[in-house]
Amino acid sequence: MHQTSPPTRRDRKKQQTRQSIGEAAMRLFLDRGFDAVTVADVAREADVAVQTVFNHFPTKEDLFFQERDAYVSLPSTAVRTRRRETESVAQALAHGYLRLLADYHVAGLLGHGVEYQRTLDASPALRGRELELRQEREHLLAAALTEEPPPLGEGLRPNLMAAFASAVDRVLDTEIRRRLLSGEPAEQVQAAVEPRVTELFGAAEAACRNTS
């Protein structure tokens, strides 16, 4: 059985540097606004060279969307790696969404939800990048769903189910945003949203399967 090697000292150092840069960037973005902060500002705040910032985050937008890779790939990975005998597509998507939500909470992103969302809303560049990430996510999920047996994996159903799932994401994200902006604590928001996740993804899958 293959065992993953433990991270080396160099790997740990790189991760620490990345985390330090990410935390410095978010402090500045939430304090000044995304468009008012430069990569050079982030480098100074993190006490690293500008090139070091780009080594870890290829674009300024990536500094804001630090969980980009997990966000984009999680739904398609959840569908592909689930146990088909015991877990439906809807359940896999729901578990994936809840896992990402929990990760955001642990990382403190929900705790800064109001400032985070206001910063995003105020920047056309960030709103455009967010749309690109949603589209990339939907495309990867549609590709994963083509591997499903009929009826879900045939014809236009993979694209339809991916679009439904994307709509569910937006509905849930909007509800989370509304609650955070109204002043609800992050723990309360997470608890309120969780029961709706499985319900909404289940409704999306049922509607897709029943589409002729």
Backbone as JSON Lines, residues from 0, in Angstrom:
{"i":0,"aa":"M","n":[0.84,-1.19,0.0],"ca":[0.0,0.0,0.0],"c":[0.88,1.25,0.0]}
{"i":1,"aa":"H","n":[0.56,2.18,-0.9],"ca":[1.38,3.38,-1.01],"c":[1.1,4.32,0.16]}
{"i":2,"aa":"Q","n":[2.17,4.81,0.77],"ca":[2.03,5.75,1.86],"c":[2.59,7.1,1.43]}
{"i":3,"aa":"T","n":[1.87,8.16,1.77],"ca":[2.31,9.49,1.43],"c":[3.45,9.89,2.35]}
{"i":4,"aa":"S","n":[4.52,10.4,1.75],"ca":[5.66,10.83,2.55],"c":[5.3,12.08,3.35]}
{"i":5,"aa":"P","n":[5.78,12.17,4.58],"ca":[5.5,13.38,5.37],"c":[6.14,14.6,4.72]}
{"i":6,"aa":"P","n":[5.56,15.78,4.92],"ca":[6.14,16.98,4.31],"c":[7.55,17.24,4.81]}
{"i":7,"aa":"T","n":[8.39,17.66,3.92],"ca":[9.76,17.98,4.3],"c":[9.81,19.35,4.96]}
{"i":8,"aa":"R","n":[10.98,19.67,5.51],"ca":[11.16,20.99,6.13],"c":[10.94,22.09,5.1]}
{"i":9,"aa":"R","n":[11.41,21.85,3.87],"ca":[11.23,22.83,2.81],"c":[9.75,23.0,2.47]}
{"i":10,"aa":"D","n":[9.02,21.89,2.43],"ca":[7.58,21.96,2.15],"c":[6.86,22.75,3.23]}
{"i":11,"aa":"R","n":[7.22,22.49,4.48],"ca":[6.58,23.21,5.59],"c":[6.89,24.7,5.53]}
{"i":12,"aa":"K","n":[8.12,25.02,5.18],"ca":[8.5,26.42,5.06],"c":[7.72,27.12,3.95]}
{"i":13,"aa":"K","n":[7.55,26.44,2.82],"ca":[6.79,27.02,1.71],"c":[5.34,27.25,2.11]}
{"i":14,"aa":"Q","n":[4.76,26.28,2.82],"ca":[3.38,26.43,3.25],"c":[3.23,27.57,4.25]}
{"i":15,"aa":"Q","n":[4.18,27.71,5.15],"ca":[4.15,28.8,6.11],"c":[4.25,30.15,5.42]}
{"i":16,"aa":"T","n":[5.12,30.22,4.4],"ca":[5.26,31.47,3.65],"c":[3.98,31.8,2.91]}
{"i":17,"aa":"R","n":[3.38,30.78,2.29],"ca":[2.12,30.99,1.56],"c":[1.03,31.48,2.51]}
{"i":18,"aa":"Q","n":[0.94,30.85,3.67],"ca":[-0.08,31.24,4.64],"c":[0.15,32.67,5.12]}
{"i":19,"aa":"S","n":[1.4,33.02,5.36],"ca":[1.73,34.37,5.83],"c":[1.36,35.41,4.78]}
{"i":20,"aa":"I","n":[1.64,35.11,3.52],"ca":[1.28,36.02,2.43],"c":[-0.24,36.15,2.32]}
{"i":21,"aa":"G","n":[-0.92,35.02,2.39],"ca":[-2.37,35.04,2.29],"c":[-3.02,35.84,3.4]}
{"i":22,"aa":"E","n":[-2.55,35.66,4.62],"ca":[-3.11,36.39,5.75],"c":[-2.83,37.89,5.63]}
{"i":23,"aa":"A","n":[-1.62,38.25,5.18],"ca":[-1.28,39.66,4.99],"c":[-2.18,40.29,3.93]}
{"i":24,"aa":"A","n":[-2.4,39.57,2.84],"ca":[-3.24,40.09,1.76],"c":[-4.66,40.33,2.24]}
{"i":25,"aa":"M","n":[-5.23,39.38,2.96],"ca":[-6.61,39.53,3.4],"c":[-6.75,40.67,4.4]}
{"i":26,"aa":"R","n":[-5.77,40.87,5.26],"ca":[-5.81,42.0,6.19],"c":[-5.91,43.31,5.42]}
{"i":27,"aa":"L","n":[-5.08,43.44,4.41],"ca":[-5.07,44.68,3.62],"c":[-6.34,44.84,2.8]}
{"i":28,"aa":"F","n":[-6.78,43.76,2.15],"ca":[-7.98,43.84,1.32],"c":[-9.2,44.24,2.15]}
{"i":29,"aa":"L","n":[-9.36,43.62,3.31],"ca":[-10.53,43.89,4.13],"c":[-10.46,45.28,4.77]}
{"i":30,"aa":"D","n":[-9.25,45.77,4.95],"ca":[-9.09,47.09,5.57],"c":[-9.21,48.22,4.55]}
{"i":31,"aa":"R","n":[-8.6,48.04,3.37],"ca":[-8.53,49.14,2.39],"c":[-9.41,48.94,1.16]}
{"i":32,"aa":"G","n":[-9.83,47.7,0.92],"ca":[-10.51,47.4,-0.33],"c":[-9.54,46.78,-1.32]}
{"i":33,"aa":"F","n":[-10.04,45.88,-2.15],"ca":[-9.18,45.13,-3.05],"c":[-8.45,46.03,-4.03]}
{"i":34,"aa":"D","n":[-9.17,46.94,-4.67],"ca":[-8.58,47.75,-5.74],"c":[-7.54,48.74,-5.24]}
{"i":35,"aa":"A","n":[-7.58,49.08,-3.95],"ca":[-6.64,50.05,-3.39],"c":[-5.33,49.42,-2.95]}
{"i":36,"aa":"V","n":[-5.25,48.1,-2.98],"ca":[-4.06,47.38,-2.51],"c":[-3.29,46.83,-3.71]}
{"i":37,"aa":"T","n":[-1.98,47.0,-3.7],"ca":[-1.14,46.44,-4.76],"c":[-0.42,45.19,-4.25]}
{"i":38,"aa":"V","n":[0.11,44.43,-5.19],"ca":[0.9,43.25,-4.8],"c":[2.13,43.67,-4.01]}
{"i":39,"aa":"A","n":[2.7,44.83,-4.36],"ca":[3.85,45.34,-3.61],"c":[3.45,45.64,-2.17]}
{"i":40,"aa":"D","n":[2.23,46.13,-1.96],"ca":[1.75,46.37,-0.59],"c":[1.7,45.06,0.19]}
{"i":41,"aa":"V","n":[1.2,44.02,-0.47],"ca":[1.1,42.7,0.17],"c":[2.49,42.18,0.52]}
{"i":42,"aa":"A","n":[3.43,42.33,-0.41],"ca":[4.78,41.85,-0.17],"c":[5.4,42.55,1.04]}
{"i":43,"aa":"R","n":[5.2,43.87,1.13],"ca":[5.73,44.6,2.29],"c":[5.08,44.14,3.59]}
{"i":44,"aa":"E","n":[3.76,43.95,3.55],"ca":[3.04,43.52,4.75],"c":[3.51,42.14,5.22]}
{"i":45,"aa":"A","n":[3.81,41.26,4.26],"ca":[4.26,39.9,4.59],"c":[5.76,39.79,4.76]}
{"i":46,"aa":"D","n":[6.48,40.9,4.47],"ca":[7.95,40.94,4.57],"c":[8.61,39.92,3.65]}
{"i":47,"aa":"V","n":[8.15,39.9,2.4],"ca":[8.75,39.04,1.38],"c":[8.92,39.86,0.1]}
{"i":48,"aa":"A","n":[9.62,39.3,-0.87],"ca":[9.79,39.96,-2.15],"c":[8.51,39.83,-2.98]}
{"i":49,"aa":"V","n":[8.32,40.76,-3.89],"ca":[7.14,40.71,-4.77],"c":[7.11,39.4,-5.54]}
{"i":50,"aa":"Q","n":[8.26,38.96,-6.03],"ca":[8.3,37.71,-6.79],"c":[7.88,36.52,-5.94]}
{"i":51,"aa":"T","n":[8.17,36.57,-4.65],"ca":[7.75,35.49,-3.76],"c":[6.23,35.42,-3.7]}
{"i":52,"aa":"V","n":[5.59,36.57,-3.69],"ca":[4.12,36.59,-3.71],"c":[3.61,35.89,-4.96]}
{"i":53,"aa":"F","n":[4.18,36.25,-6.12],"ca":[3.73,35.66,-7.37],"c":[4.08,34.17,-7.47]}
{"i":54,"aa":"N","n":[5.11,33.74,-6.77],"ca":[5.44,32.31,-6.77],"c":[4.33,31.48,-6.14]}
{"i":55,"aa":"H","n":[3.61,32.08,-5.21],"ca":[2.55,31.36,-4.5],"c":[1.17,31.71,-5.03]}
{"i":56,"aa":"F","n":[0.99,32.91,-5.54],"ca":[-0.31,33.38,-6.04],"c":[-0.1,34.06,-7.39]}
{"i":57,"aa":"P","n":[-0.4,33.38,-8.48],"ca":[-0.08,33.91,-9.82],"c":[-0.71,35.26,-10.14]}
{"i":58,"aa":"T","n":[-1.88,35.56,-9.57],"ca":[-2.54,36.83,-9.84],"c":[-2.98,37.47,-8.53]}
{"i":59,"aa":"K","n":[-3.25,38.76,-8.6],"ca":[-3.74,39.47,-7.42],"c":[-5.09,38.9,-6.98]}
{"i":60,"aa":"E","n":[-5.94,38.53,-7.94],"ca":[-7.24,37.95,-7.6],"c":[-7.08,36.64,-6.83]}
{"i":61,"aa":"D","n":[-6.03,35.87,-7.14],"ca":[-5.8,34.62,-6.43],"c":[-5.49,34.86,-4.95]}
{"i":62,"aa":"L","n":[-4.97,36.04,-4.63],"ca":[-4.72,36.37,-3.24],"c":[-6.03,36.52,-2.46]}
{"i":63,"aa":"F","n":[-7.07,36.92,-3.16],"ca":[-8.38,37.06,-2.51],"c":[-9.1,35.72,-2.48]}
{"i":64,"aa":"F","n":[-9.11,35.02,-3.61],"ca":[-9.76,33.71,-3.69],"c":[-8.74,32.63,-3.36]}
{"i":65,"aa":"Q","n":[-8.3,32.59,-2.12],"ca":[-7.22,31.69,-1.74],"c":[-7.64,30.23,-1.75]}
{"i":66,"aa":"E","n":[-8.93,29.96,-1.64],"ca":[-9.41,28.58,-1.65],"c":[-9.88,28.19,-3.06]}
{"i":67,"aa":"R","n":[-9.35,28.85,-4.07],"ca":[-9.8,28.66,-5.45],"c":[-9.8,27.21,-5.88]}
{"i":68,"aa":"D","n":[-8.68,26.51,-5.7],"ca":[-8.56,25.14,-6.2],"c":[-9.61,24.22,-5.58]}
{"i":69,"aa":"A","n":[-9.79,24.32,-4.27],"ca":[-10.79,23.48,-3.6],"c":[-12.18,23.84,-4.08]}
{"i":70,"aa":"Y","n":[-12.45,25.12,-4.22],"ca":[-13.78,25.56,-4.65],"c":[-14.12,25.04,-6.03]}
{"i":71,"aa":"V","n":[-13.18,25.14,-6.95],"ca":[-13.43,24.77,-8.34],"c":[-13.56,23.26,-8.51]}
{"i":72,"aa":"S","n":[-12.71,22.5,-7.86],"ca":[-12.63,21.06,-8.12],"c":[-13.49,20.2,-7.21]}
{"i":73,"aa":"L","n":[-13.95,20.74,-6.09],"ca":[-14.6,19.9,-5.1],"c":[-15.85,19.18,-5.61]}
{"i":74,"aa":"P","n":[-16.8,19.84,-6.3],"ca":[-18.0,19.12,-6.74],"c":[-17.69,17.96,-7.68]}
{"i":75,"aa":"S","n":[-16.84,18.18,-8.68],"ca":[-16.53,17.1,-9.62],"c":[-15.78,15.97,-8.93]}
{"i":76,"aa":"T","n":[-14.88,16.31,-8.02],"ca":[-14.15,15.29,-7.27],"c":[-15.09,14.51,-6.36]}
{"i":77,"aa":"A","n":[-16.04,15.21,-5.73],"ca":[-16.99,14.54,-4.84],"c":[-17.83,13.53,-5.6]}
{"i":78,"aa":"V","n":[-18.24,13.88,-6.81],"ca":[-19.05,12.97,-7.62],"c":[-18.23,11.76,-8.05]}
{"i":79,"aa":"R","n":[-17.01,11.99,-8.5],"ca":[-16.18,10.9,-9.01],"c":[-15.73,9.92,-7.93]}
{"i":80,"aa":"T","n":[-15.52,10.41,-6.72],"ca":[-14.93,9.57,-5.68],"c":[-15.96,8.98,-4.72]}
{"i":81,"aa":"R","n":[-17.22,9.28,-4.91],"ca":[-18.23,8.77,-3.99],"c":[-18.43,7.26,-4.18]}
{"i":82,"aa":"R","n":[-19.04,6.61,-3.2],"ca":[-19.44,5.2,-3.32],"c":[-20.82,5.16,-3.97]}
{"i":83,"aa":"R","n":[-20.85,4.77,-5.23],"ca":[-22.11,4.84,-5.98],"c":[-23.2,3.96,-5.4]}
{"i":84,"aa":"E","n":[-22.8,2.88,-4.73],"ca":[-23.79,1.96,-4.18],"c":[-24.58,2.59,-3.03]}
{"i":85,"aa":"T","n":[-23.97,3.52,-2.32],"ca":[-24.6,4.05,-1.11],"c":[-24.78,5.56,-1.1]}
{"i":86,"aa":"E","n":[-24.19,6.26,-2.07],"ca":[-24.25,7.72,-2.06],"c":[-24.65,8.23,-3.44]}
{"i":87,"aa":"S","n":[-25.73,8.99,-3.48],"ca":[-26.2,9.55,-4.74],"c":[-25.36,10.76,-5.14]}
{"i":88,"aa":"V","n":[-25.56,11.22,-6.37],"ca":[-24.87,12.42,-6.83],"c":[-25.25,13.6,-5.94]}
{"i":89,"aa":"A","n":[-26.54,13.73,-5.64],"ca":[-27.0,14.84,-4.8],"c":[-26.35,14.8,-3.42]}
{"i":90,"aa":"Q","n":[-26.25,13.61,-2.85],"ca":[-25.63,13.48,-1.53],"c":[-24.15,13.83,-1.58]}
{"i":91,"aa":"A","n":[-23.48,13.41,-2.64],"ca":[-22.06,13.74,-2.78],"c":[-21.85,15.24,-2.9]}
{"i":92,"aa":"L","n":[-22.71,15.9,-3.69],"ca":[-22.6,17.35,-3.85],"c":[-22.91,18.07,-2.54]}
{"i":93,"aa":"A","n":[-23.91,17.57,-1.81],"ca":[-24.25,18.18,-0.53],"c":[-23.11,18.02,0.47]}
{"i":94,"aa":"H","n":[-22.54,16.82,0.53],"ca":[-21.42,16.6,1.45],"c":[-20.23,17.48,1.08]}
{"i":95,"aa":"G","n":[-20.0,17.64,-0.22],"ca":[-18.91,18.49,-0.67],"c":[-19.12,19.94,-0.29]}
{"i":96,"aa":"Y","n":[-20.34,20.43,-0.47],"ca":[-20.65,21.82,-0.11],"c":[-20.47,22.04,1.39]}
{"i":97,"aa":"L","n":[-20.96,21.1,2.18],"ca":[-20.85,21.24,3.63],"c":[-19.39,21.15,4.08]}
{"i":98,"aa":"R","n":[-18.61,20.32,3.4],"ca":[-17.19,20.21,3.74],"c":[-16.47,21.53,3.46]}
{"i":99,"aa":"L","n":[-16.77,22.14,2.31],"ca":[-16.15,23.42,1.96],"c":[-16.6,24.51,2.93]}
{"i":100,"aa":"L","n":[-17.88,24.5,3.28],"ca":[-18.39,25.47,4.23],"c":[-17.68,25.34,5.58]}
{"i":101,"aa":"A","n":[-17.48,24.12,6.02],"ca":[-16.77,23.89,7.28],"c":[-15.32,24.37,7.18]}
{"i":102,"aa":"D","n":[-14.69,24.12,6.04],"ca":[-13.31,24.58,5.84],"c":[-13.23,26.1,5.91]}
{"i":103,"aa":"Y","n":[-14.19,26.78,5.29],"ca":[-14.23,28.24,5.34],"c":[-14.37,28.73,6.78]}
{"i":104,"aa":"H","n":[-15.21,28.02,7.54],"ca":[-15.42,28.42,8.93],"c":[-14.13,28.24,9.73]}
{"i":105,"aa":"V","n":[-13.47,27.1,9.55],"ca":[-12.22,26.83,10.27],"c":[-11.16,27.86,9.89]}
{"i":106,"aa":"A","n":[-11.12,28.23,8.6],"ca":[-10.13,29.2,8.12],"c":[-10.45,30.62,8.54]}
{"i":107,"aa":"G","n":[-11.63,30.84,9.13],"ca":[-11.99,32.17,9.57],"c":[-12.69,33.02,8.53]}
{"i":108,"aa":"L","n":[-12.94,32.46,7.34],"ca":[-13.55,33.26,6.29],"c":[-15.0,33.61,6.61]}
{"i":109,"aa":"L","n":[-15.72,32.7,7.26],"ca":[-17.09,33.02,7.64],"c":[-17.11,34.1,8.73]}
{"i":110,"aa":"G","n":[-16.13,34.05,9.6],"ca":[-16.06,35.05,10.66],"c":[-15.85,36.45,10.12]}
{"i":111,"aa":"H","n":[-15.19,36.53,8.95],"ca":[-14.98,37.82,8.29],"c":[-15.96,37.99,7.13]}
{"i":112,"aa":"G","n":[-17.08,37.27,7.22],"ca":[-17.99,37.21,6.08],"c":[-18.5,38.55,5.61]}
{"i":113,"aa":"V","n":[-18.86,39.45,6.53],"ca":[-19.4,40.75,6.15],"c":[-18.35,41.56,5.39]}
{"i":114,"aa":"E","n":[-17.16,41.68,5.99],"ca":[-16.1,42.45,5.34],"c":[-15.67,41.79,4.03]}
{"i":115,"aa":"Y","n":[-15.62,40.46,4.03],"ca":[-15.23,39.73,2.82],"c":[-16.21,39.99,1.68]}
{"i":116,"aa":"Q","n":[-17.5,39.88,1.98],"ca":[-18.5,40.06,0.94],"c":[-18.56,41.5,0.46]}
{"i":117,"aa":"R","n":[-18.42,42.44,1.35],"ca":[-18.43,43.85,0.95],"c":[-17.23,44.18,0.09]}
{"i":118,"aa":"T","n":[-16.09,43.59,0.41],"ca":[-14.89,43.81,-0.39],"c":[-15.08,43.24,-1.79]}
{"i":119,"aa":"L","n":[-15.66,42.06,-1.86],"ca":[-15.92,41.42,-3.16],"c":[-16.9,42.26,-3.98]}
{"i":120,"aa":"D","n":[-17.99,42.68,-3.36],"ca":[-19.02,43.43,-4.06],"c":[-18.5,44.76,-4.61]}
{"i":121,"aa":"A","n":[-17.52,45.34,-3.92],"ca":[-17.02,46.66,-4.3],"c":[-16.02,46.62,-5.45]}
{"i":122,"aa":"S","n":[-15.59,45.42,-5.86],"ca":[-14.55,45.31,-6.88],"c":[-15.05,44.62,-8.13]}
{"i":123,"aa":"P","n":[-15.15,45.32,-9.26],"ca":[-15.53,44.67,-10.52],"c":[-14.59,43.53,-10.9]}
{"i":124,"aa":"A","n":[-13.3,43.71,-10.61],"ca":[-12.32,42.67,-10.94],"c":[-12.61,41.39,-10.18]}
{"i":125,"aa":"L","n":[-12.96,41.5,-8.92],"ca":[-13.26,40.31,-8.12],"c":[-14.58,39.68,-8.54]}
{"i":126,"aa":"R","n":[-15.56,40.48,-8.85],"ca":[-16.85,39.92,-9.29],"c":[-16.68,39.17,-10.61]}
{"i":127,"aa":"G","n":[-15.86,39.71,-11.49],"ca":[-15.6,39.02,-12.75],"c":[-14.86,37.72,-12.55]}
{"i":128,"aa":"R","n":[-13.89,37.74,-11.65],"ca":[-13.13,36.52,-11.37],"c":[-14.01,35.47,-10.71]}
{"i":129,"aa":"E","n":[-14.91,35.9,-9.83],"ca":[-15.82,34.97,-9.18],"c":[-16.69,34.27,-10.22]}
{"i":130,"aa":"L","n":[-17.17,35.01,-11.2],"ca":[-17.99,34.42,-12.26],"c":[-17.19,33.39,-13.05]}
{"i":131,"aa":"E","n":[-15.93,33.7,-13.35],"ca":[-15.08,32.75,-14.06],"c":[-14.9,31.46,-13.27]}
{"i":132,"aa":"L","n":[-14.7,31.59,-11.97],"ca":[-14.52,30.41,-11.13],"c":[-15.79,29.56,-11.09]}
{"i":133,"aa":"R","n":[-16.94,30.2,-11.02],"ca":[-18.21,29.45,-11.04],"c":[-18.38,28.71,-12.36]}
{"i":134,"aa":"Q","n":[-18.02,29.35,-13.46],"ca":[-18.15,28.72,-14.77],"c":[-17.19,27.54,-14.9]}
{"i":135,"aa":"E","n":[-15.97,27.71,-14.42],"ca":[-14.99,26.62,-14.46],"c":[-15.47,25.44,-13.62]}
{"i":136,"aa":"R","n":[-16.02,25.74,-12.48],"ca":[-16.55,24.71,-11.58],"c":[-17.68,23.93,-12.24]}
{"i":137,"aa":"E","n":[-18.59,24.65,-12.88],"ca":[-19.73,24.01,-13.54],"c":[-19.26,23.13,-14.7]}
{"i":138,"aa":"H","n":[-18.27,23.6,-15.44],"ca":[-17.74,22.83,-16.57],"c":[-17.12,21.51,-16.09]}
{"i":139,"aa":"L","n":[-16.33,21.57,-15.03],"ca":[-15.7,20.35,-14.5],"c":[-16.74,19.38,-13.98]}
{"i":140,"aa":"L","n":[-17.78,19.89,-13.34],"ca":[-18.83,19.01,-12.82],"c":[-19.59,18.35,-13.97]}
{"i":141,"aa":"A","n":[-19.89,19.09,-15.02],"ca":[-20.58,18.51,-16.17],"c":[-19.75,17.38,-16.78]}
{"i":142,"aa":"A","n":[-18.44,17.57,-16.85],"ca":[-17.56,16.53,-17.39],"c":[-17.61,15.28,-16.52]}
{"i":143,"aa":"A","n":[-17.62,15.47,-15.2],"ca":[-17.69,14.32,-14.29],"c":[-19.02,13.59,-14.42]}
{"i":144,"aa":"L","n":[-20.09,14.33,-14.63],"ca":[-21.42,13.72,-14.72],"c":[-21.63,12.93,-16.0]}
{"i":145,"aa":"T","n":[-20.85,13.21,-17.04],"ca":[-20.96,12.41,-18.26],"c":[-20.54,10.97,-18.01]}
{"i":146,"aa":"E","n":[-19.82,10.72,-16.91],"ca":[-19.36,9.38,-16.58],"c":[-20.42,8.59,-15.81]}
{"i":147,"aa":"E","n":[-21.54,9.25,-15.46],"ca":[-22.6,8.59,-14.72],"c":[-23.43,7.7,-15.65]}
{"i":148,"aa":"P","n":[-24.03,6.63,-15.12],"ca":[-24.9,5.78,-15.95],"c":[-26.19,6.53,-16.29]}
{"i":149,"aa":"P","n":[-26.92,6.07,-17.32],"ca":[-28.2,6.69,-17.66],"c":[-29.17,6.54,-16.47]}
{"i":150,"aa":"P","n":[-30.11,7.49,-16.33],"ca":[-30.35,8.6,-17.26],"c":[-29.5,9.83,-17.0]}
{"i":151,"aa":"L","n":[-28.86,9.92,-15.83],"ca":[-28.19,11.16,-15.47],"c":[-27.01,11.47,-16.37]}
{"i":152,"aa":"G","n":[-26.34,10.44,-16.88],"ca":[-25.13,10.66,-17.65],"c":[-25.32,10.72,-19.14]}
{"i":153,"aa":"E","n":[-26.55,10.79,-19.61],"ca":[-26.77,10.76,-21.06],"c":[-27.34,12.08,-21.57]}
{"i":154,"aa":"G","n":[-27.12,12.3,-22.86],"ca":[-27.67,13.48,-23.52],"c":[-27.19,14.78,-22.9]}
{"i":155,"aa":"L","n":[-28.13,15.68,-22.7],"ca":[-27.82,16.99,-22.13],"c":[-27.95,17.01,-20.6]}
{"i":156,"aa":"R","n":[-28.3,15.87,-20.01],"ca":[-28.51,15.85,-18.56],"c":[-27.27,16.23,-17.75]}
{"i":157,"aa":"P","n":[-26.05,15.81,-18.13],"ca":[-24.89,16.25,-17.34],"c":[-24.77,17.78,-17.28]}
{"i":158,"aa":"N","n":[-24.97,18.43,-18.43],"ca":[-24.9,19.89,-18.43],"c":[-26.04,20.5,-17.61]}
{"i":159,"aa":"L","n":[-27.22,19.88,-17.7],"ca":[-28.37,20.38,-16.96],"c":[-28.15,20.22,-15.46]}
{"i":160,"aa":"M","n":[-27.68,19.05,-15.04],"ca":[-27.45,18.81,-13.62],"c":[-26.37,19.75,-13.09]}
{"i":161,"aa":"A","n":[-25.32,19.97,-13.88],"ca":[-24.26,20.89,-13.45],"c":[-24.8,22.3,-13.3]}
{"i":162,"aa":"A","n":[-25.7,22.7,-14.21],"ca":[-26.32,24.02,-14.1],"c":[-27.22,24.11,-12.88]}
{"i":163,"aa":"F","n":[-27.98,23.03,-12.61],"ca":[-28.82,23.0,-11.41],"c":[-27.96,23.12,-10.15]}
{"i":164,"aa":"A","n":[-26.87,22.36,-10.12],"ca":[-25.99,22.39,-8.96],"c":[-25.39,23.78,-8.76]}
{"i":165,"aa":"S","n":[-25.03,24.42,-9.87],"ca":[-24.49,25.77,-9.79],"c":[-25.54,26.74,-9.25]}
{"i":166,"aa":"A","n":[-26.8,26.54,-9.66],"ca":[-27.88,27.39,-9.15],"c":[-28.08,27.18,-7.66]}
{"i":167,"aa":"V","n":[-28.0,25.93,-7.22],"ca":[-28.13,25.64,-5.79],"c":[-27.0,26.33,-5.01]}
{"i":168,"aa":"D","n":[-25.79,26.24,-5.55],"ca":[-24.66,26.93,-4.91],"c":[-24.96,28.42,-4.73]}
{"i":169,"aa":"R","n":[-25.47,29.04,-5.79],"ca":[-25.73,30.48,-5.73],"c":[-26.83,30.8,-4.71]}
{"i":170,"aa":"V","n":[-27.87,29.97,-4.68],"ca":[-28.95,30.19,-3.71],"c":[-28.41,30.08,-2.28]}
{"i":171,"aa":"L","n":[-27.63,29.04,-2.02],"ca":[-27.08,28.86,-0.68],"c":[-26.1,29.97,-0.33]}
{"i":172,"aa":"D","n":[-25.23,30.33,-1.29],"ca":[-24.26,31.4,-1.03],"c":[-24.97,32.72,-0.75]}
{"i":173,"aa":"T","n":[-26.06,32.99,-1.49],"ca":[-26.81,34.22,-1.27],"c":[-27.45,34.25,0.11]}
{"i":174,"aa":"E","n":[-27.96,33.09,0.54],"ca":[-28.56,33.01,1.87],"c":[-27.51,33.21,2.96]}
{"i":175,"aa":"I","n":[-26.34,32.61,2.77],"ca":[-25.25,32.8,3.73],"c":[-24.85,34.27,3.79]}
{"i":176,"aa":"R","n":[-24.73,34.88,2.62],"ca":[-24.37,36.3,2.56],"c":[-25.41,37.16,3.26]}
{"i":177,"aa":"R","n":[-26.7,36.89,3.0],"ca":[-27.76,37.68,3.62],"c":[-27.7,37.59,5.13]}
{"i":178,"aa":"R","n":[-27.49,36.39,5.64],"ca":[-27.46,36.2,7.08],"c":[-26.23,36.87,7.7]}
{"i":179,"aa":"L","n":[-25.08,36.74,7.05],"ca":[-23.87,37.37,7.57],"c":[-24.0,38.88,7.59]}
{"i":180,"aa":"L","n":[-24.54,39.45,6.49],"ca":[-24.68,40.9,6.41],"c":[-25.71,41.43,7.41]}
{"i":181,"aa":"S","n":[-26.63,40.58,7.83],"ca":[-27.62,41.0,8.82],"c":[-27.07,40.93,10.24]}
{"i":182,"aa":"G","n":[-25.85,40.4,10.38],"ca":[-25.21,40.38,11.68],"c":[-25.25,39.06,12.42]}
{"i":183,"aa":"E","n":[-25.75,37.99,11.78],"ca":[-25.8,36.69,12.46],"c":[-24.38,36.14,12.64]}
{"i":184,"aa":"P","n":[-24.09,35.52,13.79],"ca":[-22.78,34.9,14.0],"c":[-22.53,33.77,13.0]}
{"i":185,"aa":"A","n":[-21.27,33.54,12.67],"ca":[-20.91,32.53,11.67],"c":[-21.43,31.15,12.05]}
{"i":186,"aa":"E","n":[-21.33,30.78,13.34],"ca":[-21.81,29.47,13.77],"c":[-23.31,29.32,13.55]}
{"i":187,"aa":"Q","n":[-24.04,30.38,13.8],"ca":[-25.49,30.34,13.62],"c":[-25.85,30.24,12.14]}
{"i":188,"aa":"V","n":[-25.12,30.94,11.31],"ca":[-25.35,30.88,9.87],"c":[-25.11,29.47,9.36]}
{"i":189,"aa":"Q","n":[-24.0,28.87,9.75],"ca":[-23.68,27.53,9.3],"c":[-24.75,26.53,9.74]}
{"i":190,"aa":"A","n":[-25.21,26.63,10.97],"ca":[-26.23,25.72,11.48],"c":[-27.56,25.89,10.76]}
{"i":191,"aa":"A","n":[-27.88,27.13,10.38],"ca":[-29.15,27.39,9.71],"c":[-29.16,26.88,8.27]}
{"i":192,"aa":"V","n":[-28.03,26.94,7.62],"ca":[-27.95,26.57,6.2],"c":[-27.83,25.07,6.01]}
{"i":193,"aa":"E","n":[-27.16,24.4,6.9],"ca":[-26.86,22.97,6.72],"c":[-28.08,22.11,6.38]}
{"i":194,"aa":"P","n":[-29.23,22.25,7.06],"ca":[-30.37,21.38,6.73],"c":[-30.91,21.57,5.31]}
{"i":195,"aa":"R","n":[-30.67,22.73,4.72],"ca":[-31.21,23.01,3.4],"c":[-30.35,22.45,2.29]}
{"i":196,"aa":"V","n":[-29.09,22.16,2.58],"ca":[-28.14,21.77,1.54],"c":[-28.56,20.47,0.87]}
{"i":197,"aa":"T","n":[-28.75,19.41,1.66],"ca":[-29.14,18.12,1.1],"c":[-30.49,18.21,0.39]}
{"i":198,"aa":"E","n":[-31.41,18.96,0.98],"ca":[-32.74,19.12,0.39],"c":[-32.67,19.74,-1.01]}
{"i":199,"aa":"L","n":[-31.91,20.8,-1.15],"ca":[-31.86,21.51,-2.43],"c":[-31.11,20.72,-3.5]}
{"i":200,"aa":"F","n":[-30.0,20.08,-3.14],"ca":[-29.29,19.27,-4.13],"c":[-30.13,18.06,-4.53]}
{"i":201,"aa":"G","n":[-30.87,17.49,-3.57],"ca":[-31.76,16.38,-3.9],"c":[-32.85,16.79,-4.87]}
{"i":202,"aa":"A","n":[-33.43,17.97,-4.66],"ca":[-34.46,18.47,-5.57],"c":[-33.89,18.69,-6.97]}
{"i":203,"aa":"A","n":[-32.66,19.18,-7.04],"ca":[-32.03,19.42,-8.34],"c":[-31.81,18.1,-9.1]}
{"i":204,"aa":"E","n":[-31.33,17.08,-8.38],"ca":[-31.09,15.79,-9.05],"c":[-32.4,15.17,-9.49]}
{"i":205,"aa":"A","n":[-33.44,15.23,-8.67],"ca":[-34.73,14.66,-9.01],"c":[-35.31,15.35,-10.25]}
{"i":206,"aa":"A","n":[-35.2,16.66,-10.31],"ca":[-35.71,17.39,-11.47],"c":[-34.96,17.02,-12.72]}
{"i":207,"aa":"C","n":[-33.66,16.82,-12.61],"ca":[-32.86,16.46,-13.79],"c":[-33.21,15.06,-14.27]}
{"i":208,"aa":"R","n":[-33.35,14.11,-13.35],"ca":[-33.67,12.74,-13.73],"c":[-35.07,12.64,-14.36]}
{"i":209,"aa":"N","n":[-35.96,13.51,-13.95],"ca":[-37.33,13.46,-14.47],"c":[-37.52,14.25,-15.75]}
{"i":210,"aa":"T","n":[-36.45,14.9,-16.2],"ca":[-36.54,15.68,-17.44],"c":[-36.49,14.72,-18.63]}
{"i":211,"aa":"S","n":[-37.42,14.84,-19.54],"ca":[-37.47,13.94,-20.69],"c":[-36.56,14.45,-21.8]}
